[in-house]
Amino acid sequence: MVEKEYKASSMLRIVASQFVEHRFAVLGLVVIIMIVLLAILAPVLGNLFGVDPSSQSIFNRYKPTMTVLEKSQGDREELVEQFIARDKQRSAEVIATLREAGLVPPKVSDLDALFEVMDMAGDDAAVMEQLRTLKDPQVNAYINVLDSFITTHYLGTDELGRDVLMRLIYGARVSISIGLMVAIISALIGLLIGSLAGYYGGFLDSALMRITDSLLSLPLIPVLILFAAADIKQIPLLGLLIRGQNESIAKMVVVLCIFWWMAAAGLVRACILSVKEKEFVF
């Protein structure tokens, strides 16, 4: 009788094979990866769509989905000024090319040339077509600025005239970063407390578990509201860590970590207690 040979599989391969069998789990992973990629590429998408998530306009409040809007004259001039400030040498080359093509009136100075072409392109579509026929790389960069004057708001605008879609994408960056930090820090705290309680037992186990049970018994939402209203910077150690623009994010991470480590501590303690009862543990 010939014996069959069995190859041992690694734990990673076993977990991966079992995970692939669940189609909804795979679908959820794909959705999570897409959300993470959108959050990472938020600045690139903002430049691609020509939408600034912080740009406000009281005239564009509560616009419906798929709304196409034109930027105001002030916003247009600001974008052209930014184009000139980014690379003055490139701007000079663009102005020279436009003069050769006859798109800049002779009496217009170099300082006003790009602004004059901007107004002409806005009033006459033929000017834009003539700009595109030049096929000059430097002029194409200026054309991209002119194209950004018209923006499409796929999910409409909010009460301040800001693009809803871009704000959702940028908000995903904050949500994902907070979720990751809270999960990692809470897991580390729970691992430490659960390990100490399960390994040493006795008085230390009782004390740590009573603290854990007391925190679990607190109503979460009212306590979170109280902690959110408190000034954590007044605490000596946290006051040195929580500063700058990310103060609200750091404050939220601290508040959530205080109430999210108990479940991990209980699981780690239970695992250690079960291992201690094994025969190979002396």
C-alpha positions in Angstrom: 0.0 0.0 0.0 1.4 3.3 -1.1 1.2 6.1 1.5 0.2 9.5 0.3 2.5 12.4 1.0 0.9 15.5 2.6 2.6 18.8 2.4 2.2 21.1 5.4 0.7 24.5 4.7 1.7 27.6 6.4 -0.7 29.5 8.7 -0.8 32.4 6.2 -1.8 30.1 3.4 -4.5 28.4 5.5 -5.9 31.8 6.5 -5.8 33.1 2.9 -7.5 30.0 1.5 -10.3 30.3 4.1 -10.7 34.0 3.5 -11.0 33.6 -0.3 -13.9 31.2 0.2 -16.0 34.0 1.6 -17.0 36.1 -1.3 -18.5 39.0 0.7 -15.3 39.2 2.8 -13.3 39.5 -0.4 -15.7 42.1 -1.7 -15.4 44.0 1.5 -11.6 43.9 1.3 -11.8 45.3 -2.3 -14.1 48.2 -1.1 -11.7 49.0 1.8 -8.7 49.0 -0.6 -10.5 51.4 -2.9 -11.4 53.7 -0.1 -7.8 53.7 1.1 -6.5 54.4 -2.4 -9.0 57.3 -2.8 -7.9 58.8 0.5 -4.2 58.5 -0.4 -4.7 60.0 -3.8 -7.0 62.8 -2.6 -4.6 65.7 -3.6 -4.1 64.1 -7.0 -7.9 63.8 -7.5 -8.3 67.4 -6.4 -5.9 68.6 -9.0 -7.4 66.3 -11.7 -10.9 67.6 -11.1 -9.8 71.1 -10.5 -11.7 71.3 -7.2 -10.4 72.7 -3.9 -12.2 71.0 -0.9 -11.8 74.2 1.2 -13.0 76.6 -1.5 -16.2 78.4 -0.4 -18.9 80.3 -2.3 -22.2 81.5 -0.9 -23.5 81.7 -4.5 -23.1 78.0 -5.0 -24.8 76.7 -1.9 -26.8 73.4 -1.9 -26.2 72.7 -5.6 -27.6 69.3 -6.8 -25.5 66.4 -8.0 -23.7 66.6 -11.4 -23.7 70.4 -11.3 -21.4 72.3 -13.6 -20.2 75.6 -12.3 -17.9 78.4 -13.5 -15.5 80.0 -11.1 -15.9 83.7 -10.3 -13.7 86.4 -11.9 -11.7 86.7 -8.7 -11.0 83.0 -8.5 -9.9 82.9 -12.2 -7.5 85.8 -11.7 -6.1 84.1 -8.6 -5.5 80.8 -10.5 -3.6 82.7 -13.2 -1.6 84.5 -10.6 -0.6 81.2 -9.1 0.4 79.9 -12.5 2.6 82.9 -13.0 4.1 82.7 -9.5 5.0 79.0 -9.8 7.3 79.5 -12.8 8.0 83.0 -14.1 10.3 81.7 -16.8 7.6 79.4 -18.1 5.1 82.3 -18.0 7.4 84.5 -20.1 7.7 81.7 -22.7 3.9 81.3 -22.8 3.5 85.1 -23.3 6.1 85.1 -26.1 4.3 82.2 -27.9 0.9 83.9 -27.6 2.3 87.1 -29.0 3.8 85.3 -32.0 0.4 83.6 -32.5 -1.3 87.0 -32.5 -3.5 86.2 -29.4 -2.1 89.1 -27.3 -3.0 92.6 -28.5 0.1 94.7 -29.1 -0.9 97.4 -26.5 -1.2 94.8 -23.7 1.8 94.6 -21.4 3.4 91.3 -20.4 2.0 91.7 -16.9 -1.6 91.7 -18.2 -1.1 89.4 -21.2 -2.2 86.2 -19.6 -5.2 87.9 -17.9 -6.2 89.4 -21.3 -6.1 86.0 -23.0 -8.1 84.6 -20.1 -10.9 87.1 -20.6 -10.8 86.6 -24.4 -11.0 82.8 -24.0 -13.9 83.1 -21.7 -15.8 85.3 -24.1 -14.9 83.5 -27.4 -14.6 79.7 -27.7 -12.6 80.2 -30.9 -9.7 81.6 -28.8 -9.6 78.4 -26.8 -9.6 76.4 -30.0 -6.7 78.5 -31.4 -4.8 78.0 -28.1 -5.2 74.2 -28.4 -3.9 74.2 -32.0 -0.6 75.7 -30.9 0.3 72.3 -29.3 3.1 73.9 -27.2 3.8 72.2 -23.9 4.1 75.4 -22.0 0.9 76.7 -23.5 -0.8 73.4 -22.6 0.0 74.1 -19.0 -1.8 77.4 -19.3 -4.7 75.8 -21.0 -5.1 73.4 -18.1 -5.5 76.4 -15.9 -8.2 77.8 -18.1 -9.9 74.4 -18.2 -10.0 74.4 -14.4 -12.4 77.4 -14.5 -15.3 75.1 -15.1 -15.8 72.4 -12.5 -18.2 69.5 -12.2 -19.6 68.8 -8.7 -20.6 65.1 -8.9 -22.3 65.1 -5.5 -23.2 68.7 -5.4 -22.2 71.3 -2.8 -22.8 71.8 0.9 -24.1 74.8 2.9 -20.9 76.8 2.2 -20.6 76.0 -1.5 -17.8 73.4 -1.0 -17.6 70.3 -3.2 -19.2 67.4 -1.3 -17.3 64.6 -3.1 -13.8 66.0 -2.4 -14.7 66.7 1.2 -15.8 63.1 1.6 -12.5 61.9 0.1 -10.4 64.2 2.3 -12.6 63.2 5.3 -11.8 59.5 4.6 -8.1 60.3 5.2 -8.9 61.6 8.7 -11.3 58.7 9.5 -8.8 56.1 8.3 -5.9 57.6 10.2 -7.9 57.9 13.4 -9.2 54.3 13.1 -5.7 52.9 12.5 -4.2 54.8 15.4 -7.0 53.9 17.8 -6.9 50.2 16.8 -3.1 49.9 17.2 -2.8 51.8 20.5 -5.9 50.1 22.0 -4.5 46.7 21.0 -1.1 47.5 22.6 -2.7 48.7 25.8 -5.0 45.7 25.9 -2.2 43.3 25.2 -0.1 44.8 28.0 -2.9 44.8 30.6 -4.3 41.4 29.6 -0.9 39.8 29.6 -0.1 41.1 33.1 -3.5 40.1 34.5 -3.4 36.6 33.0 0.2 35.8 33.7 0.6 37.0 37.3 -3.0 36.4 38.4 -3.9 37.0 42.1 -4.3 40.5 43.3 -2.9 42.1 40.1 -5.4 40.2 38.0 -8.3 41.2 40.3 -7.3 44.9 40.3 -6.8 45.2 36.6 -10.0 43.3 35.8 -12.0 45.4 38.2 -10.7 48.5 36.4 -11.6 47.0 33.1 -15.1 46.1 34.3 -15.6 49.5 35.7 -14.8 51.2 32.4 -17.0 48.7 30.5 -19.9 49.6 32.8 -19.7 53.3 32.0 -22.1 54.7 29.4 -19.9 55.3 26.4 -21.6 58.2 24.6 -22.1 60.6 27.6 -18.5 59.9 28.8 -17.1 60.6 25.3 -19.0 63.9 25.2 -17.6 64.9 28.5 -14.0 64.0 27.5 -14.5 65.8 24.1 -15.5 69.0 25.9 -12.6 68.8 28.4 -9.3 70.5 27.7 -6.8 67.6 27.5 -3.9 70.0 27.0 -4.1 71.0 30.6 -2.9 67.5 31.5 1.0 67.8 31.9 2.1 64.9 29.7 -0.6 65.2 27.0 -0.2 69.0 26.9 3.2 68.5 25.4 2.1 66.0 22.8 -1.2 67.6 21.6 -0.3 70.7 19.8 -0.7 72.4 16.4 -3.3 71.8 13.6 -3.9 68.1 14.6 -5.0 69.0 18.1 -8.6 67.8 17.5 -7.5 64.6 15.9 -5.1 63.8 18.7 -7.7 64.6 21.2 -10.2 62.2 19.5 -7.6 59.4 19.4 -6.8 59.8 23.2 -10.5 59.8 24.1 -11.3 56.7 22.0 -8.2 54.8 23.1 -9.3 55.2 26.8 -12.5 53.2 26.1 -11.4 50.7 23.4 -8.7 48.6 25.0 -10.9 46.6 27.4 -12.1 44.0 24.9 -8.5 43.3 23.8 -7.4 43.0 27.4 -10.1 40.5 28.1 -9.3 38.3 25.1 -5.6 38.3 25.8 -6.2 37.4 29.5 -8.5 34.6 28.5 -5.9 33.2 26.0 -3.1 33.3 28.6 -5.2 31.6 31.2 -6.2 28.8 28.8 -2.5 28.3 27.9 -1.5 28.2 31.6 -3.8 25.2 32.0 -2.1 23.1 29.3 -0.1 20.1 30.4 3.2 21.4 28.9 3.1 24.5 31.1 4.9 23.9 34.4 
